[in-house]
């Protein structure tokens, strides 16, 4: 299904996650458009929904909501729609999309050695030159996280400048890291760089070498390797070669993958006719970072001191002891070996489920933040939010196992393209949610599925496309199971608990801001933390930790809400400061108008997850934001949080 208006996708995502009516004003704030545009987009979405088993209902003076009449038809429509956005071929309307579009556009032009002139770029985007220049200043900030700069002049136009390896990682993220994580043929950019025939040849060469040397790769790892081969071929000029220090070269030459890379490049020379043997070190590095490690005794022993320090830090700061979870230790060992190699070589890795992990597993994410701190200190590397998100998957699976683990009932297998850790998290959450109703028989890649296996189970839960099989048993789910996914699975086969928290005791009246005037995230946090220090709820060290936590991973969420908090907190009591901003501000990449600043000491750390879930349920999924925006009173806030 082809859709040219990205906002329609965003609208469906909002309606899909909301359980209450939402107003056009709220939608306009979230999408950063006028209410008139929202009404036009809703009409467009309803036209698409006509044959989908669902529609957007309008309630006069109340708002809009999604009504699903036929779950199966709607789910099929939704997944097709999410995969059918053709934004690469049209001019994006949203600001963040335009920024990404411009970066991708410049990078693609660089692959073809073409100059990008500001005037031509402005014309292509249907914007003024002055508006484009405003975007360029924000693009510089986006590129800074890759260690790259944006240069502009009349003769050379707009170009991205920096270390070649970093430019390639930037190309990987902005050009290739889209929803088509497994089926590369669906990425429209490939057609502009490589003919389909050459792409097939490269895939065959890589597959042949990987199978010959018995290298175990996930579907996503295979795709990432192929992407970097394509990028390497596209930037084959001598001046675009990635350079390595002599010490780094010796280290890479000692790896068994150096010979594999040499063999791969020789096949490319013979079958594609391009000689890129000078890139052997670069591809060796990617083989090392992509492989699935085996947790042998000596590997576990080498990694154990780091693991022990991570688990000690988590126990110290959260009070949660995971040191006896052998499955966590094994999985984390395998993951860390690859992750540390990526970090040492400054290799970025795209984490498409990052926002879902942060939203659905807040406690696990905070554990991963602490782990990231330890890794930076012990391994002398710089961590990043994507890597932290992958670590959180392991901690989330461990927490799920400790809550519930029972087999029986209907049988199922899990197909996952993103790796064993993601699959194990899916398994743990399914077992926790459905208990004896569902037994997970096996976890595998989509390539291993056969008709015989399909016949032996009741369900197949897949996060990747399953080609060659037509069966009602196959249920597509997000890599991080969402509430809607669980509801649909429950609908197909046939529970949930809430913790008791005294929100009137937790949310402090003296820390409530009815109308806070601030223009930046820093301003908001300074005002709120100063008030908390003044009233004795936090000290200077906790304040610094709040800012450090925000720098590591922004806490803004969908639905105009942010939930900042400290990484380390040794105060005696838990407390929450709440601020309703006079006007929305940009909190990293999302608009925010309500801020919940949490001070949750170690003694109360298990409270963190249910509190964040409660805030998300009431203020993002339901109508809490609208109610607070209208009344702006402490009493209304408590009433909302008291509701079941």
N, C-alpha and C positions, 0 to 999 in steps of 0.2 A: 504494500500500500504506500503510495507516494503522497507526502504531505510537505507543503512548502512553507507553512507558517509554524515556526518552532513554538510559538506561544500556545498553540492548540495542544501540543504535547505536554507543555507545562501545566496547562489547565486540567487536562485529564489526570495528570499525576496528583494535583492538588485535590480534585474531587474524589479520586480513588482512595486517598488516604484520610480524607475528612469523613467523620461520622455524623456531622451536623450541618445545618444550613450555613452557607457562607455568602456574605454580601458582595456586591460588585465593587464597593469601596475597598473592601479588604483585598479582593483579587487585584484591583488596580494598584494598590500599594505593593503587593508582593511582586507583581509583574512589571512595576514601574511604568505603567501606561495610564491613559484616561479611562474613566468608567464607560465612556462611549465605545472605546476600543474593546474593552472587556465584553460588552454586550454583543459586539460584532463577532468576536472570537467564539463566544458561546454558541452563537447561531451556526458558525462554521463547524464547530465540534458536534453540534446536534445533527447537522446534515450527515456527518461521517458516521454517527451512531445509529442512524435509521435502521440498519439491518444487523445490528450488533447485539440485540437483546438487552439494550440499556438506553437511557436518555438522561438529559439534564433537565430536572424539574425546576420550575420557577414558582416561588411562593411570594405573592405581592407583599411588599413592605417587610419581608423576612429574608429573602435571599434565594440561593440556588443550592441544589444538591443532586448527586448522582443516584438514579434509581436503576437497579439491576433486576431485570425480569427473568433473564436466562443466563445463569452463571457461566455455563460452558461456552456459549456463543460470545459472551462479553470477554471472557479471559482470552479466547482465541483472537478476538478483535484487538484487544489491548496490546498483546504481544506483537501482533503484526504491525500495529501503529507505531509502537516504540522502535521497531526495527526499520520503519519505512521513511523516516525523516531524511530528506535529501538536501539538508542544509549546506552540504559541500558545494552544491551547484547553484545556489541562489544567494541573494544578499540577506544576511541575518538582520532581524529587527531589534533584538535585545542588545544592550550595551556590551555585556560580557561576551556574548556570542560574536559581536563585531570585532572585539579585541582579539579573540581566538582566531577568527577568520583572517584578520590582517596578518597575524603572526604566521599562520599556516600559508597564507598567500605569499608572503615574503620568502619563506623557507622553500616553497615549491619553485618559485622563480629562481632561487639560488641553485636548485638542482639542475635547472635548464640554462644557468649562467645568463639570466636575463635581468635587466635593470628594472627596478620598481620606482617609478616617479610618483611623487606625492600627488600631483595634479591628476594623473591617471587613476591612482588608487581612490582618491576622493570621488571622481566621476563614477567609478565602478560601484562604490558604496552609496551613491546618490546623497552625498553629504558635502558640506562646505569644507574648504581647505582649513579654516579655523577650527572646525569641529574635529577634523582629522588630527590636527596638531594636539588637541586636547587628549585624544585617544593615544597618540604616540607617547605622551608623558606617562600614561598608565602602562603602556606596553613595556616601557623601560623597566618599570617595577616588576612586571611579570617575568621578564627575561633575566632580571638580576638573580632570581633564585637558581638559575642555571649557570650563573657566573658569566653571563653574556651581556653585551651592550648593543644599543641601537644607534647607528650613525646615519646622519642625513646630510646630503649636500646636493647642489644642483647637477653636478656632472655624473655622480654615481647613484643618485636617488636615495632610496631607503634600503639599508642593508643591516644584517645581523652579524656582529663581529665577536670573535673570541676563540677559545681553544677548540680545535676540530672535534675532539671527542664530545665536548659539551654541546656543540652545534648538532651533532648527530643524535644525542639524547633528546635534545629539544625537538628535532624533526620527528623522532619516534613518538614523543608525547603528543605534539600538536597535529601531526599529519596522520599518524596511524593508530593512535590509542582511541578508538571509537568502539561502538557496541558490537561490531562484528569481530569478536575476539578470536574466533576459531575459523570461520569461513572467510578467508582473505579476498576471495573473488567478489565479495559484496562491497569492498571498500572502493569508492569511486576514484580515489587518488591513484590507485595502482594503474588504472588505464592511462593516466597522464604520464606515468613514469616508465612502465614496462608493458609491452604487449602481453596478452593473455598466454600466448604460446611460450614466451620466455619465462613467464612466472611459473608455468607448469613444469618447465625444464628445471628451474631452480629448486622447486619443491621436490621433484624426483631425485635430484642430485643429493640434496640434504637428507632426504629420507633414506636413500641408499647407504650413505655414509653412517648415519645414525644407527641403522639396523646392523650394518656390518660390524661395528664396534660395540654393539649391545649397550648403547647409551640410553638411559631411561629419561625421557622428557615428558612433561605434561603437554596437553594440546596448546596451552597458552605459551609455554616455554618454546615449543617448536615454532610457533608463529613469531615470537619475538626474535628468535635466531634468524628466521627467514627475512624479517623486516630489516635487521641490521646488515644482512648480506645485500639486500636491495639498496639500502642507503649507501653502503660501501661502494657498490658498483656505480651508483649515480654520482658519487663524489670521488671518482678514481684518479683525478688529476694529481700530479706530484705534490702540488701545494696544499692539497686537502687530505694528506695522509696523517693519521694519528701517530704522534711521536712518543716513544717510550725511553726512559732513562736506561742506562746499561744494566743497572741493578734489577730493574723491572723486567728487562728482556731476559736476563739469566733465569729469573724466577719462573717466567712463563715458559721458557725453553725446557725447564725441568718437568713441566707438567705433561702427562700422557696425552693431553688434548692438543698439544702443539703439533704432534704428528698427524692427528685427526684433522686439524685445521689446514695443514699443508696438503693433505690428500684431497680435502674438499676444494681448495683453491686450484689444484691441478685439474680436477674434474671440470670446474668452471672454465678454466682456460681452454680445455679440449672441446667442451660441448657448447659453450657460449661464445668463445673466441675473445675473451677479455682476460688480460693478465693483471691480477691484483695481489701477487705474492707478497708485496710489501705490506699487506694488511694482515699477515698471519698472526701477529701479536694481538691485534684488535679482536679477531675472531676467536683466538684461544681464550682470551679474557671472557668473551661471551659464553663460550662452552662451559668454562669453569663456573660462571655465575648462574647458568641455566640448568645444570645437571641436577638430578635427584640424588642426594647423598645417601649412602647406606650407613646406618649407625653401628659401625664395627666397634669392638672393644677399645681399640687405641684411639679412635675418633672421639668416643664418648669421654674417655679419660682426658684427652687434650682439652676438651671443651668444658669439662666438669667444673673447674674453678670459676669460670665466668658464669655458668649456670647457677652455681651455689651462691654467688654474690648477688645475682639477679633475684633469686628466690628469697635470700636473706633481706634484701632491700624491700621487696614487696611485703614480706611478713612484718618488718619493722614499721613501715609507713601505713599499712592497711590492716594489719592484724590477721591477714589471711595466710595460712600455711599450706603451700602447695608442694612441699618438698617430698611428699610420699607418692605423688602422682607420677608413676613410671611412664605412662603414656605421654604425659606432658613433657617430661624430661627427654624422652626419645624423639618426639616430634620437634621440640624446640632445638635440640642438638642439630638435627638435620637442617632445620631452617636457618639457624645461626651461621652455619658453615658457608652457605650460599650468600646470606645477607651481608656478612662481614666482608666477604670478597667484593660484593657490589659496592659497599661503602668505601672500602680501601681504594677502589678504582674510580670513585665518584660516579658510579653508574646509577642513574635514576631508574625506577621501575614504576609503571603506572598501576595504581590500585583503584580499580573501578568500583569497588564495594566499600571504599573508605567511609563515605557519609552514612551508609547503612550500618557499618560496624559501630561508628560513633553514636548513632541514634539507638540501636538495639542492644548494644553491649557496653554501656558507659563504664562500668566497673572494670571490665576486661581491658578497655582502652586505657584507663588510668594506670592499670598494672603495666601495660605496654609502654606508656610514657616513662614510668619508673625504670623499666628495663632498658629503654633507650638512653636514659641518663647513665646507667651503669656501663653500657656498651661504649658510649662516647668516652667515658673516663678510663676504662680498662684497655680499650683497643685503639684509642687515639684517632677516632674517626668522627665525622659529623653525621648524626642521624637525620632522618626526615620523616614527615608525616605519613608518607606512603609506606615506608618500612615499619613504622610504629603500628599502622593499621593491620599489616600482615601478622605482626607479633600478637596483636590483640585477638586474632582468630584462635591462636593456640590457648591463650588464657581463657577465652570465652568457652571453648570446648571443655577445658578442665573444670570450669565452674559449673557447666551444664552437667557433666558427668557426676560431680559431687552432689548435685541436687536430685538427680533421678537417673536411673539406668536399669531398665527392665525390658525383657523380651517376651514375645508372644503375639497372638492375634494375626492380622493380615501380614503378608510378606512383601518386601520391597527391596529394590537395589537403588543405589545412587550413582548417577553419571555426573562427573564434574570435570571441567576443563582447566580449572585454576589451581589444581594441586590437592594433595592428600589432606592438608590442614583444613582447607575450606570444606572438603567433603566430610571430614570428621566433625566439624562444627555443625554441618547440616544434620548429620546422623544423631549427634548428641541432643540437638534441639528437638528433632522429631521424636526421639525416644522419651525425652522429658515431657513433651506436650501430650503425646498419645499413649505413653506407657505400654501396657499389655495389649493395647489395640493394634500395635504395629511392631513388626520385627524386621530390622534391616539386615538382609542376608549378606550383602556384599557392596563394596565401593569400587568403582572401576571407571576407566575412560570410555568415551562413546565408541571408540574403535573396537573395543572388546565385546560389545553387545552382539549377541547372536539370537536367532529366533528361538533356539532351544532354551536359552537363559530367560528370554522374555516369557516363554510359555510356563515357566516354573514359578513365577512370582505374580502377585496381585497388582503391584504398581511399580513404575519406574519413575523416580524423581530425577529430572535432568536440568542442569543449568546451562547446557549447550545444545545446539541443534542436533537432532538425531535423524540422520539421513538413511533412507532405505527401509524404514519401518513405519507402517500405518497401524496404530493401535491406540485404543482408548485407555490403555494402561499407562501410557506415557503422560506424565504431568510435568509441565515446565514450571520451574520455580526460580526466584531470584537467588543469587549466590548466598545472600544473607536472607533467611526466611522472613518475609514480612508478615504482618498481621493478616493481610488479605490472602497471602499464600496459605497460611495455616487454616484460615476459615474455609478456603476452597478445598484443601485436603480433608478437613473435617467433614465437609459436605459430601466428599467422595467416599469416605469410610464410615464413620459414625461417631479446656479446662484451664482453669487459670486461677491463680491465687493473688491476693493483695496483702501487703504488710500493713500493719496498723501504726500510723505515724500521727502524732499530735501536731498538726500544722499550725494551730494557733500558738503553740509553745515554740515551734521552730521558726516561723516567720515573725520577725520582730517589728512591732509598730513603730518604734523609734528609728528603725532603719528603712522606713518606707518613704519613697520619694513620689509624690503625686504628680509632679510635672518637673522633670529634670531637664535643664537647658544645657546641652553639650553638642559638639560638632564632630568629635572623633571618639574612637574606642578608648584611647588613652585618657581623654577628658572624663569620660564616664567612669572608668575604673579608678581614677584618682579621687574623684568626688565621693564615690561609694566606699572605697577602702579607707579614706580619711575619716569618714563618719563612723565606720566600724572600729577603727583604732581609737577614736575619741570616746566611744562608748565601751571600750574594753573587750570587744568581741574578737579582735585579731591583734597581733603585734607586728612590728616592722618586718620580721622574717617571713611571716605568713603573707603580708602584703607583697613582698618581693617575689614570693613563690607564685602568687596569683598572676603577676605580670610575666614571669618566666613561663608559666604554663600556657598563657595566651600566645606568647611568641612561638612556642613549639607547635601548637595546634589550635587554631582559632575556634572559639566555642559558639559562634553564631550558628543558628539552625534555621530551617525553613519555618515559615509562619510568623516572621517578625520577632523571634525570641532568641536571646543569648543566655547561656548558663555558665559564666566563668567561675573558676574555683582554683584552689591551691593544689600543688603537687604534694607539698609537705605541710602538715598542720598538727601542731602539738598543743593547741589550746584545750581548755577543759570542756567547753560546751559548744554544741552545734548551733549555728544561727544562719539566717538567710536575710539578706538585704534585697529589697525589690525596688526597681525604678521604672516608672513609665516616662519615657522621653517625650519632650514637647513635640518633637518631630523625628521621623525615622532617620537613622544614619546608616551608612554602609559599614557593615561589620565583616571585614575581609571581602567576601563575595556575595553576601546576602544583606537585605535590608532588615534592620532590627529596631523595634520600638519598646519592647519590654525586656528588662534585664533582671535575671535572678542571680545574685552573687552569693554562692554557697561557701560557708565556712564549716567544713565537716572534719572534725578531728579524727585521729586514728581510732579512738574508742568507739566512734559512731560510723566508721567507714562503710559498713555494709548498708547503711542508710542511703548512701549516695545514689545507687542504682534505682531503687524504687522512687526516690524523690525526683530524679531526672525523668523517669518514665511517667510519673504523675503529671509533671509540668508539661511534658510533650503531649500526653493524652488530652489534657484540659485546654491547653493554649495553642496547640498546633492542630490536633485532630478534631477538637470540638470548638465551641464558640467562646472560650475564655478570653481570647484576645479582644473580641468585639465588646464583650461585657465590661472589661477593664478600660477599654478606650472610651466608652461612654460615661461610666460612673467614676473611675479613677479614685476609688476609696479603698481603704484597708479592709473594711468590712466585706466588701464585694469580693476581694481577693481571697479572704478566708472562706467565704461561702462557696466559692468555686472549688477550692482545694478540699473542702470537707465532703463534697458530693462524691458518691461512689463511682 
